[in-house]
Amino acid sequence: MIDLLAQKTEYTVSEISFAIKQLVETSFASVRVKGEIFGAKRADSGHWYLSLKDENSLLSAVCWRGVANALAVKIEDGIEVVATGKITTFNGRSSYQLVIEKLEIAGQGALLKLLEERKQKFLKEGLFDATHKKKIPYLPQTIGVVTSPTGAVIRDIIHRIRDRFPCRILIWPTAVQGEGAADKIAAAIKGFNAQPVGSPYRPDVLIVARGGGSLEDLWPFNEEAVVRAVYDSDIPLISAVGHETDTMLIDYVADVRAPTPTGAAEFAVPVKAEIYNGLLTTDLRLKNVMQRRLNELKQYVEALGRGIPSLSQIVLENQQKIDDRSERLKLAFENLLKDKKNSLKLTNLKPFYIIKLIETKNESLKNLALRLDSVSINSVLKRGFAWISDSEFRTIYDTMSAKKSQNLHLRFADGIIKARVTEKSYAVQGDLFDNL
């Protein structure tokens, strides 16, 4: 190549571009470049166009659709990555670019930084709020498990559930690490939720589980697709990812976070033996309470019985009352007959006694008549008094009333005289009325 170029004094644009392309692709056929993703954009074709930058330089890069769909790390701005690929030139613009074949997070520190950024983002959106947490059912009939179909995790969960409270277990096998794992986990959660209510394939509670591993291995459980799938789940969900000290973003959004897959099984179902013993204890307490209550009622009834006389005594007492009433009624009739007989005897008295009785009654009547006459108005007028009244015959009791009336009636024992009141004297006028 170099010899060929040295022999020629001028070149076409295509020739020089081709020569540079061969030189670059030969020299940089496989490179690893560390940098921060900047200006990432996905084209309608599915290809990704981006740049890798550091403090001083910027390198254009492209990731073809097939490679991008299989990447373990999602392409997004701000992530520090190590990109593996080759350098090639783009003849149409006389530029060079990195064709990405593999993408990795650049070290633990970059992952932790990205994890914290995502955590703050979801916190602001309210995805971790306690108000969205759902209660785990006490006795689920069906438990759905999203995990790898092989390995110790699923065996531990099944074994623990069977030991505590056997129930139906549905497994949605899925990859839990590596390329595309996050999308598959999210799809499994959505798949369980898509089952109609009442279907035998719709669990009452979900467990998303994975054993321990490095931060890179557990990274799918920090992906946005998984976090949002858990948040949108209508089925209560328990997360059990990694060891007790590992905390993924799925743990914050899940309804319950278990320290281990075995712990998730313990959260999902109670211990059958404990429930049985609890029922026995409750049954015994209920029986004791009922027996104690029955004894109290028995004592109460017995106390009432002691205060109530016997039936024969009640009957005898009432018979005695009837005998007493009968005797009193008999005496009442006898007394009534005696009174009637005495009344009849009075009619047979001698005429002398009857005449004497009438005379006595007449004398009493005369005395009453005399007493009544002595207090009558006419009797008072005959003793020299006069009854003064106004023109409407209303009694006058004092001079003030007389002056106001002016026209007066003077009533004597033998008649009424009209009079008129003047300032200095009383003038008598008019005719004499008949005695009223």
TACORDA-V419896 format. One record per backbone hydrogen bond with DSSP energy under -0.5 kcal/mol. NH is the residue of the N-H (numbers start at 1). CO is the residue of the C=O. E is the energy in kcal/mol with one decimal. If there is no record, write none. Layout:
nh->[NH NH]
co->[CO CO]
e->[E E]
This chain:
nh->[5 6 7 8 8 16 17 18 19 20 21 22 23 24 25 26 27 28 29 31 33 35 36 37 38 41 43 43 46 48 49 50 51 52 53 54 59 61 62 63 68 69 70 70 71 71 76 78 79 81 81 82 83 83 84 85 86 87 88 90 91 93 94 95 97 98 99 99 100 100 101 102 104 106 107 110 111 112 113 114 115 116 117 118 119 120 121 122 123 124 125 126 126 127 129 132 133 140 140 143 144 145 146 147 147 155 156 157 158 159 160 161 162 163 164 165 166 168 170 172 173 174 180 181 184 185 186 187 188 189 190 191 192 193 194 195 195 199 202 203 204 205 206 207 208 209 209 210 218 219 221 222 223 227 228 229 230 231 232 233 233 236 238 239 240 242 242 246 250 251 252 252 253 254 255 256 258 258 264 265 266 267 268 269 270 272 272 275 276 277 278 279 280 281 282 283 284 285 286 287 288 289 290 291 292 293 294 295 296 297 298 299 300 301 302 303 304 305 306 307 307 308 308 309 314 315 316 317 318 319 320 321 322 323 324 325 326 327 328 329 330 331 332 333 334 335 336 337 338 339 340 341 342 343 344 345 346 347 348 349 353 354 355 356 357 358 359 360 361 362 363 364 365 366 367 368 369 370 371 372 373 374 375 375 376 380 381 382 383 383 384 385 387 388 389 390 391 393 396 402 403 404 405 406 407 408 408 409 410 411 411 412 412 415 417 418 419 420 421 422 427 427 429 429 433]
co->[1 2 3 4 5 12 13 14 15 16 17 18 19 20 21 22 23 24 26 85 83 81 53 79 51 49 41 47 43 63 41 61 38 59 36 57 52 50 98 48 64 65 66 67 67 68 74 37 76 35 79 104 33 81 102 31 99 28 97 95 89 90 90 90 88 60 86 97 62 98 84 84 82 80 105 106 107 108 109 110 111 112 113 114 115 116 117 118 119 120 121 122 123 122 126 129 130 137 268 168 205 170 207 145 172 151 152 153 154 155 156 157 158 159 160 161 162 141 143 145 171 147 71 178 180 181 182 183 184 185 186 187 188 189 190 191 192 196 199 201 142 142 236 144 238 146 207 240 214 216 218 219 220 223 224 225 226 227 228 229 230 204 206 256 208 210 240 243 221 248 248 249 249 250 237 237 239 256 260 261 262 263 264 265 138 164 270 271 272 273 274 275 276 277 278 279 280 281 282 283 284 285 286 287 288 289 290 291 292 293 294 295 296 297 298 299 300 301 302 303 304 304 305 307 310 311 312 313 314 315 316 317 318 319 320 321 322 323 324 325 326 327 328 329 330 331 332 333 334 335 336 337 338 339 340 341 342 343 345 346 350 350 351 352 353 354 355 356 357 358 359 360 361 362 363 364 365 366 367 368 369 370 371 372 373 376 377 378 379 380 381 380 411 386 409 394 407 390 388 398 399 400 401 402 405 406 419 389 417 387 409 410 415 412 410 431 408 427 406 425 420 425 418 427 416]
e->[-2.2 -2.2 -1.3 -0.6 -0.8 -2.3 -2.4 -2.6 -2.5 -2.3 -2.3 -2.5 -2.1 -3.0 -2.7 -1.8 -2.1 -2.7 -0.6 -3.1 -3.0 -2.3 -2.6 -2.6 -2.3 -2.0 -0.6 -2.9 -2.0 -2.9 -2.8 -2.3 -1.7 -2.8 -1.8 -1.9 -3.1 -2.8 -2.7 -2.5 -2.8 -2.3 -0.6 -0.9 -0.5 -1.0 -0.5 -2.5 -1.2 -2.9 -0.6 -2.9 -3.2 -0.5 -2.7 -2.3 -1.5 -2.3 -2.8 -4.0 -0.7 -1.8 -0.8 -1.5 -3.1 -2.5 -3.1 -0.6 -2.9 -0.8 -3.5 -1.8 -1.7 -2.8 -2.0 -0.5 -1.5 -2.6 -2.1 -2.4 -2.8 -2.3 -2.1 -2.4 -2.3 -2.3 -1.9 -2.6 -2.2 -2.0 -1.4 -0.7 -1.0 -2.0 -1.1 -1.3 -1.6 -0.5 -0.6 -2.6 -2.7 -3.0 -3.1 -0.7 -0.9 -0.9 -2.7 -2.2 -2.4 -2.6 -2.4 -2.3 -2.3 -1.8 -2.0 -2.3 -0.5 -1.7 -3.1 -3.1 -0.7 -1.8 -0.7 -1.6 -1.7 -2.6 -2.5 -2.2 -2.0 -2.0 -2.3 -2.2 -2.1 -1.9 -1.6 -0.5 -1.1 -2.2 -1.7 -0.6 -2.8 -0.9 -2.7 -2.6 -2.5 -2.0 -0.6 -2.3 -2.2 -0.6 -1.7 -2.7 -1.0 -2.1 -2.6 -1.6 -2.3 -2.2 -2.2 -0.5 -0.9 -0.5 -2.8 -2.4 -2.6 -2.0 -0.5 -1.3 -1.2 -1.2 -0.7 -0.6 -1.3 -1.7 -1.2 -1.5 -3.2 -0.6 -1.9 -1.6 -1.6 -2.0 -1.7 -1.7 -0.6 -3.8 -0.6 -2.1 -2.6 -2.7 -2.5 -2.4 -2.4 -2.6 -2.5 -2.9 -2.5 -2.5 -2.6 -2.4 -2.4 -2.5 -2.6 -2.7 -2.6 -2.3 -2.6 -2.3 -2.1 -2.4 -2.5 -2.6 -2.1 -2.6 -2.5 -2.3 -2.2 -2.5 -1.9 -1.0 -0.5 -0.7 -0.7 -0.5 -2.0 -2.4 -2.5 -2.5 -2.2 -2.2 -2.2 -2.0 -2.1 -2.4 -2.3 -2.7 -2.5 -2.3 -2.4 -2.4 -2.1 -2.2 -2.0 -2.0 -1.9 -2.6 -2.2 -2.2 -2.0 -2.2 -2.1 -2.2 -2.4 -2.1 -2.0 -1.9 -1.3 -0.8 -1.2 -1.6 -0.6 -1.2 -2.5 -2.3 -1.7 -1.9 -2.4 -2.0 -1.8 -2.3 -2.3 -1.8 -1.8 -2.3 -2.0 -1.8 -1.8 -2.4 -2.0 -1.8 -2.2 -1.9 -0.7 -0.6 -1.4 -1.4 -2.5 -2.3 -0.7 -0.9 -1.8 -1.0 -2.6 -0.6 -2.2 -2.2 -0.7 -2.5 -2.7 -1.6 -2.9 -1.6 -1.8 -2.7 -2.6 -0.6 -3.2 -3.0 -3.2 -2.6 -0.7 -0.5 -3.7 -0.6 -2.5 -0.6 -2.3 -3.2 -1.9 -2.6 -2.7 -0.5 -1.5 -0.5 -3.0]
